[in-house]
């Protein structure tokens, strides 16, 4: 997932191009033109709020499952995991496992219940039996925080990746690339709504899985379809390249401190079930059964993709070697494009790059529609208009919000160019796991839960995650890498880190749950009738359909 950008500094300004820039841009443009045509076609019926936010709830479980895979498998999954496995073997592959296990949490605890209780956003569930106003404000702030940091990382990654593949060396040129990605994405969201965005994600998921599958077969075929032979050859290449033996199948190449890995694993595994843009996808299906079915489809597709990454990573380690990967513009993130170039030359590289570009567009569109829905549905309708806004007014505000968010993402992406964007993505996952998940689970399963518990949990999880990351080694204080000559920390030449771990999950996630508990038991508020109604609806779906049409 996007957390994988965190393995390396952001793509540096490109000093060289890979392959043929003209061919690469032609493939990018073909993809953009085709998807824009599809968005225009499917979005012609976007009339009311249900159409704009939830695609009219007209998607089947299978379609939604493919779209979820498209939303979840960001460019960093494709580029980052391959690079992580190429450089760190076992430790890199554990990211794949963490992201996949996360879906079991979403399937077993969240998907079906959320679809039954909510209408358009995560705040619908949280505020169902609590005081609407304060809870919706808190949920909207949390949603915006997760979406913004996630968005920023994608935009900065887009600028670097496309600049590398198009041979754009100047900083001004790379800013233009970031702006172009943002403008196309804004059009998808404003004009296409959830329906247009979903079709972009479906197309992109199919392209990404087919592209990765083709590379998977191609690499394995070079080693007699034998994974053991490939791993052995990768170990030999790595050893000769570094001048010392290095077993990629052993743990500890990246995470010397097991607590660091446990903390990150907690954020990855628990964060997914609290990611607002993933949760919002459950509302695009007509029934809770289809919501459950869509998660099963997503698990199969995402699992298949992550199996492919294992072979891509070891293939890159064997065919390129760690030095070539580390010294390329973008370091580990360039492993997959370099491998594609090694396998099939310029045309294959162009196709794989086009898929990576498509990936960024689809993920950014999904994030933007989630954030704009939260602003219009949770803030404008409930707080500004006291729940009296018409669906048309809501959609208008959502479109204006998407425009503003897109502009903010473009500016933020330009500022983040060339920076280590690790902390942004780690922060998105940590906030989702620390602020959103405890509140969602308490709302669904704990009878006694109340408004104070929700507010303490959201704000406590949010603030603790942000504070710990600011004072973590991800932002400052890491030693200089002898190969690149730079510190992997975001800020160079300063050290104010007080917290020793890269990810705050091990502290901030339990804290979110504890604060939710303390807040609840110190408040007398309790609505037994409303909880009973929510329990019946979440488990049976009775009343959910009426709620979606009122």
N, C-alpha and C positions, 0 to 999 in steps of 0.2 A: 504494500500500500504506500500512500504517500510518505509514510514514516521513513521509507527507505532512502529518501533524499538525505536523511540524517546521517547516512553512513559516510558521506564525503562532503567536502565543500561544494557550494553551488558551482555550476559550470562556469569556468573562468571565461573572460573574453577570448574569443577564438583567435588563435594565432595562425591556425591552419584550417583548411576545410577537409572534409572526408568525402571522397567520391566526387560526383559532378554536381555543383550547386544548381546549374540550370535544370538538370533532370529532377533534382530534389524539389525545387520550387514548383516545377510543372506537376509533380505528383501531389504536392500539398494543395495546389490550386484545384486540381481535378476533384480531390476529396471535398474541399470546401464548397465548390459549385454543386456537386451532387447532393451533399447534405443540406445546403441551403434550399435547393429545389424541393427536397423531401419535406423540410420544415414548412415551407410555404404551402405545399399541398395539404399536409395533415392538419395544419393550424387554421385552415379556413373556417372551421366550425367552432373556434374558441370564443364562446359567447359569455358564459357566466363564470363564477368563482370555481365551481366544481370542475369545469373544463380546464381553466387556467392552472389551478393548483394540483389537481389530481387526474388530469387527462380524461375527465368524465367518468373515472373509475371503470374504463372500458377495456383495460389490458388483462389478458389471461395470466394465469400463474406462470406459464412458461415464458411469455413475452416479458413479464416483469422480472422474472429470475435472470433472464439474459441482460436486461437493463441494469439490474442491481450489480451483476458482474461487471458491466461497463462502467458503472459509477465507482465501484470499489477498486478495480484494477487500474490504478492511475499510472501515469508514465513512470513514476518512481518505482512502482512494483516491477514493471518490465525492465527498466534500465537499472534501477538500484539493486534489486535482488540478484540479477545476473552478475553485477559487479561485486556485490558482497560475497557471493559464493566463490567467484574467481579469485578474490584476494584472501578470503578468510574461511572458505570451505564450510565446515560444520556450523560454525557460529553464524555465518550468513544464511544458511538454509533454515536455521531456527526461526528466522523472521517469517518465512513462508508458513511454517507450522503454526506459529502464534496467530497469524492472520486467519488461517483456516479454522483453527479451534474456536476463534472468536465467533464464527458463524453459528456454532452449536449453541453458544450462549444466547445469541439473537433468536435462533429458532425455538429453543426450549422455553425461554423466559419472556420474550418480548413480542415477537412478530404478530401472532394471532390476537393476543389480548389488546395490543396497541391498535390494531385495525378495528376491533370491535368498539373500543371506547372513544377513539379520537375522530376528528373530522378532516383536518388538513395538516396540523402541526403537532409537534411534541407537547406544546403548552396545553393543547386540548385535553390531553390525558392528565397532566399534572394539576390542571385547575378544575377538573371535573367535580371533585368533592371538596375543594378548598376555596378560599376567597380568591375570586377571579383576578382582581386588579394587581395585587402585589406579586402573585405567583406568575401571572403572564409577563409582567415586567422582568422578573428574574429569569424566566425561561427564555425570553427574547434576548436578554443581554448575554446569556450563556450560549444560545444558538449563534448569535452574531460573532461572539468571540471565537468559537470553534471554526465557524465558516470563514471568518476573515483570515485567521492564521493559515488555514488550509489553502485558501484562495491565493494568498500572498506567495506561498511556497510554489504552487502550481504555475503562477504567472512568471515568477523569477526563473523557474526551471524551463518554462517554455521559451523565454528569451534566450537563455543560454544554449538550449538544445538546437533551436532553429538557427541561431547565429552560427553555431558550429557546423551544421550541415549545409548552410548556404554560404559559408565562407565570409560572413560579415565580421570584419575585424574592429570597426570603430564602435565606441560606446554609443554614439548617436544612432548608428544603424541598429544596434541591439535594442535601443529604446523604441525605435519604430516597430520592431518585431513584436515587442511586448504589447504596444498599443494596438497593433493589427489583430493579435490574438484576442485582446479584450473587446475590440469592436465587433468581431465576428460572433463572439460568445454573447455579447449584449443583444445582438439581433436574434440569435437563437431563442434567448429567454423572453425578450419583450414580445416578439412576434409569435414564437412557437409555443410558449407556455410549457407546461409539463408534458403535453402530448408531443410537441416537436422535440423537446429535450430527450424524452424517452426513446424516440426513434433514432436520434443521433447516437444515444448510448448503446442501443441494440446493434446498430451497424458497426460501431467501434468495437464492441465486445467480440463480435464474430470475426472481424478483421484481426484483432489482437491475438485471439486464441488460434486462429488458422495460421497467422504469421509465425507465432511462437512454436506451434506444432510442426510447421515445415522446417524451421531451424532445428528443432529437437530431433526429427527423423534424419535430417542431413548430417548433423554432428554424429549421432549414434552410428550411422551407416559407415562413417569413416573409421570406426573402431569395431567393425564386425558386429554391430548391434549389441555390444557387450559393455555394460556400464562399468564393470570392474576394470576392464582394459583401459577405458577412458580415464577413470580416476587414477590408475597407476601411471598413465602417460602424463596426466596433469601434475602429479607429484614430482615426476622426473623433470619436467620443464621448469617447474617452480624452483626446485632445488638447484638446477644448473644456472637459472637466471639470478637467483639470490646468493649463490655460492654456499648454500648450507641446506641441509635436509629440512623439509617442512611437510608434515603430514596433514593434508587438508581434511582428512576424515576425523581428526581429533579435535575436541573442544578446547577453547582457551586461546585461540589465535587472535581474537578480537577482545573477548571479555576475560580479562585476568581476574576481575573481582566478580564472583558469582552473584553477590547482592545487586550489583549493577544490572546484571542480566535479568534477575528476578523482577526488579523494579520496572524495567522496560517491558518485560513479558506481561506484567499485570496491566500496564497501560494498553498494550496492543490487544490482549485477549478481552479485557473488559470495556475498552474504549469503543469498539465497533458497535456494541448494542446501545451506545449513547450518542452515536454520530447523527446529528439532525438530518443530514442529507440522505443517509441510508434509511433512517426511520420514516422519512416522508414518503419513501417509495412504497411502503405498505398500504398507503391510502389510494394508490392508483388501481387497485384491483376491486372487483365488485363484492367479494365475500371474504370472511376470515379463512375459509378453506383454501381459497386461491392465494391468500397471503402466505399461508404455511407452505403451499406448493411452490410458490415463487422462491422461498428461502431454500427449499430442497434443490431446485434447479440451480440456484446461485452457488450452493455448496459444491455440487458436482463440477460446475464449470470453473469455479475458482480453484478447487482442488486439482483439477486437471492442469490448469495453467501453472500452478505452483510446482507440480511435478516436472513440467517442461523446464522451469527455471533451473532445476538442479543440473540438468544436462547442459543447458546454455552456459551456466556458470563454470562448470568443469571444462566445457569445450573452449570457453574464452581463456581459462587458465592455461590449457594445453597449447592452443593455437597462437596465442598472443604473448603470454607470460606476464607476470605482475609488473615488471618495469615499464613495458609498453603501455599497459592500461593506466598506471599511475601517472605517467608523464604526458598522456594525451590530454587535450583540452577537456575538462570535465571529469578527469580521473576515472574513478570506478563507474560513474554514470555512462561512460562512453564504451564500456565493455560490449554491450549488445550491438550497437551500430558497427563497431570495429569487427566483431565476429561475423555480422551479416556481410560486411565488405569482403572479409577473408573467404567466406563461403561462396558468395555469388556475384561479387563485383559490384559495379556502380548501380545497375538496375535493381538488384536485390536490396542493396543498401537504401536506395531511393524509396522502395516499397515499404521496408521496415521503418524508415524514418517517417514516412507519411502516416503509418499506423501510430507511431509514437506521438506525432502531432495531433492526430485525431483523438488520441487518448486524452491529451491535455485539454482540448476543446470540450470534450464530453464531460469530463470531471468538473471543469470550471463552470460549465453551464448548470450542472446539477447543484453545485454549491450556491450559485447565485440565486437560483429560483427558490432554494430553501430559505436563504437569508431574506429575500424580498417578501416571501410569504409570511415569515415571522413578523416583519415590520408592518405589513398591511393588515394581516389577520389578527395578530396578537396585540400590537401596539395601537394601530390606527382605529380598527373597528371596536375593540374591547375597551381601550383606555380613552382614546380621544372622543369616539362617538358613542360610548356606553353601549356598544353592541347593536347600534341602530343603523350602521352603514349598509347601503344596498350592495349586493354582489358586484354590480358594475363599478361602484365607487371603490370597493376593495381592490378589484383588478386594476383599476387605473392607478391607485396608489402603489400596488405591487410593481407595475411597469416603471413608474417613476423611481421607485426604490432600486429596481434592477439597474436602471441607468446610472444612478448615483453610486451604487455598490461597484458597478463595472468601472466607473471612473476612478473610484478609490483604489480598486484592485490594480488598475493600470499604473497609477502613481506609486502605489506601494511596491508593485513588481519592479518598477524602474529603480526605486531606491534600494531594493533588495538584490539587484543584479550584481553578480560577482561576489556576493556575501555568502557565508555559510548559512544556509536556510534550515539547518537541522532543528534549531530550537523552535522554529515556527510550527513544524509538523509534530514534533514531540509534544509541543504545547497543545495542539489541537486534540491529540489522543488523550493526553493527560487530563485536560479540562472535561472532555466527554466522559471519561471514566470516573473522574472525581466529583463533578457537579451534576451531570445529567443522569448517569446510571443509578446512583443511590436513590435519587428522587423518584425515578420511574419505577424502580422495584418496590420501594416503600409504598408508592401510590397504588400500585396494582395488588400488593400482597399483604400490607399491614393495616389492619382495621383501625388502629388507634392514630395513624399518621395524620398530621394536621398542618395548617399553614405555616406556623413558626418552624416546624421541622423542615418543611420544604425550603423555606428561605435560608435557614442556617446551612442546610446541606448544599444548596446551589452556590450561595455566595462564599461559604467557607471553602468548598472544593475549588471554586474558581480562583479565589485569592491565594489560597495556599499553593496551588499548582503554578500560578504565574510567579509568585514570589520566589519559590524554590528554584524555578528555572532561571530567573534573572541572576540568582546567586550560584548557579551551577557551572561546572567546567565547560558546558556547551557554549556559554556566552563568553567566558574569559578564563584564562589560566592554564590551558593545555600546553604541553611541551611541543616544541617545533618538530615537525616531521622531517627527518633527514633527506627523504627523497624529494619532497616538494619545496622544502625550505620555509614553509609557513606553518603556523599553528592551526590545528583543526577547529579551534574556538572561533566564534563569530567575530569578536573584537581582538585585534592584534596588538601585542605589546602592552597589555594591561592585565591585571589579575586581581579581581575582587571577589573571587568565588569563595563561598563559605560552606556550601552544601557539596558533599563529595561525589554524588551520583549524577549521571547524565540525565536521568529521567526521575521526576518526583513521585511516580506512581506508588511506590512502596509506603510513602508517607501520606500523600494527599488523598489517595483513594479510600483507605481506612478512615481518614479524618472526615471525608464527606459522609460516610455512613454513620460515624460516631456523632457528628454534629447534628445530623438528621434525627438521630435517636434522642439526644439530649434536648434539642429544640422541641420535640414532640412531647416528651414526658414532663417538661416544665410548663406546658401550656394546657389549659383546661378544655380548649376547643375540641369537640368531637361530634361528628354528625353520623350517627349509626344508620339512619335511613338512606342517606346518600351513598354510604359505603356499600350497603346491601344492593342498591340499584346498580352501582358500578360493578360489583362482583358478578351479579347475574348477567349484565351486559357483556363483560369481558370474557366470561366463560361460554356464553351461549350465542352472543351476537344479537339477542332480542333487544330491539330499540335502536340498534346501530343504524339500520337502514333509514328509519324515520329521521334520525339526527342528521344524516347526510343530505336529506332533501328539504329540511325545514328552512 
